[in-house]
Amino acid sequence: MSEELQKKLLRAIQEGEIRRVGGAHPVQVNVRLVAASNRPLADLVKSGRFREDLYFRLNVVTVAVPPLRDRVEDVPLLAVHFLDELERRGSPRKRLARDAATRLLEHPWPGNVRELRNVIERAAQLAEGDTITAADVGLAPQAWPQPQLQGLDFKSAKSKVIETFERRFLVDALVRLKGNVSEVAAELKLERRHVYTLLEQYGLDPDSFRA
């Protein structure tokens, strides 16, 4: 964002008014502003590439959104949402085959949600019938990404590996068993209350896997 645009945005926030393109007079506005960035603004402020006064104006309530690779349980839900969007825009209804959903879950998603949307739109166009297969998705099979352990001591690294394994193991079971906690508990040979404890610990909602 250019310095000039930052200045105009700051003025609009502070004074509550804007000037339309080609307009002669300012217009009062009463809005709530939602701003998003894929780069840490605090670092940009330190480097002088983002105005500090604008940063503090924007930084009222901060919501940190983890990258898609750290919330893989959202991938099937987002995929279905994008397919619904395509249908509302006039495209034929498509559904995901099991192998396609698995391929989506395996991908590390360096481009986050934008990349997922593009993959779904492309796959929907390539699918010959009403079902999107792994071949239509077009992503190479990949192993789960490994946890980042650099800089951790042995105890912390061990804990990180265990947490990563448990979460991914649960996600895999929830996907295959469509969020049925009783079946997950039976397959993993765990008591249901233990499964619910793990789900709460890792922020996993079984209902989100039933789509």
Beta strands, then each sheet from edge to edge (+ up, - down):
strand 1: 17-18
strand 2: 27-28
strand 3: 95-96
strand 4: 131-132
sheet 1: 1+ 2-
sheet 2: 3+ 4+
end
